Amino acid sequence: MAISQENKKFIDSLIHYYISEAASYRQIAENYVPEVESVADAAFGIIVGSIYSEFLQAYQNQKIEVNVEDIQEFNKIIKDKAHLIKKAILEETSESQEKNESNTD
């Protein structure tokens, strides 16, 4: 079984939502410094984990059993959009650094 078109749209909407909220997830990751070496990577993991959790919840709500092919397709969707997620996280980093530099001047 493949991911339905409806569920693909749902995943896509989740990705766009989390991209728009990347700054919030970066702030969450920053709370774990020095335990995490890379705040950007931790934020990425939080975002992908959240999307995955909501994907599984959608399947459960629809009473659909998740199979290996669905997980592989989900992973491909995330990999195809990973650069957009990472870019949103890193853009926030650049903006934060610029604000900090201007505040110290």
N, C-alpha and C positions, 0 to 999 in steps of 0.2 A: 504494500500500500504506500502511496505517496502522500505527502502533505497536501491537503485540499487547498484550493485557490483561496477560500475564505480564511483558512488558517495562515496561509502565506501572507495575505494582506494584514492579518492580525500581527504576525511577527514583524512585518515591515513597519507597521504603526508603532510597535514597541521600540524598534530600533530608532525611529525618528524621535520618539518621546525621550528616550534615554540620551540621545545625542543633544537634544535641546536642554537637558538637565545635567550635562556632563560636569559642570562646575560644582554642583551639589555632591556628586559622587566623588569628585576629586577631594572635596573638603572632608568627606567621610574617610577616605583613604589617608589623608594627612594626619588624622587622629591616631594613626598606627605607626607613625615615625617614632622611633628608629627601628621598630620591629619589621617594617617593610623597607626594602632597599630602594624600590622604585614606586613612588606615589602614582605615577601615570599607569604603570602596569597593574598596581593594586586596584586603581579606579576602573581600569578596563575589565579586570576580573569580576569586580562587583557588578558592573553593568551587564556583562555577558551572563553571569550567574543569575541575575535578576530576570533577564529576558528568558533564560532557560527555564527558570522556575515558573514563570507565567505561561510559557509554552506548555509545560507539563500540566499545569492547572487547567488550561483550556481543554486539553485532551481529556483530563479526568471529568470535567464538567460535561463534555460531550459524550462521555462513556466510550471513548475510543482508546484502544490499547496502543501504547507507543511501541513501535518495533525498531529494529536496528536500522532499517532503511530510512525511517522518519528521522532518527537521530542523525544519520549521515547527511540527510538533506538539510536538516536544521543547521548542522555544522558548516555546510557549504554556504548557506545563506549568510551566516555570521561571518565566515571568512571573506565573502564577497563584500561585506559592508564594514569589515574590521578597520580599514583605513579611514573611514568616515568617523567611526567612534574614536579612534586614536587621535585623529586630527582635532576633534572637538575637545578632547581632554588636553591635548598639547596647546591648543589655542588659549585655553584658560590659563595654562601655565605661563605663557608669554604675557598675557594681560596682567596676571598677578605680579609677575616680576617687574613689569613696567610701572604699575601702581606703587609697588614697594620702593622702587628707585626714585620715583617722583616725590614720594613722601619723605624720603631722607635728604632730599636736596634743600 
